[in-house]
Amino acid sequence: MTSPPYDVREGLRLAEAAFQAACARFVESRFDIDGAFASSGEALLWAASLDEGYSELLGETYETARDSSAEGRILPGVRWARNRVAHQQALTLTKVYGSELGHMVLGESQLGVATHMIWRSADELPPGRNDRG
């Protein structure tokens, strides 16, 4: 029995759905560093995978459009962060404590701010194996 031919577009569609699901889980995990670590790492993986897939499918047309847009120019940083999470298990996020009742932390909470996660700065993360991540 042979496998059906590989459908690149279907693979990209599924990767886009996986990326969206990971992003939704990240938004839902703003109080939970464990959930945020897992879902952000997964979203980074899928974003890098989609970039590679579209580059292979569409070639220079995609790469030119990607590199000329502000959103596209962040993809090297996405890949860099993905590599830190996947290869060094680096905690790339830090929690900012907001002022929601039941979640305030004395000395850490910021009044008028909702609890959320932010990216750590690059100098707080372990070095990679090369300059690309």
Secondary structure, DSSP 8 states (H G I E B T S, - for coil): -------HHHHHHHHHHHHHHHHHHHHHTTT-HHHHHHHHHHHHHHHHHHHHHHHHHHTHHHHHHHHTSTTGGGHHHHHHHHHHHHHH----EEEE----TTT--TTT--TT---EEEE--GGGS---SSTT-
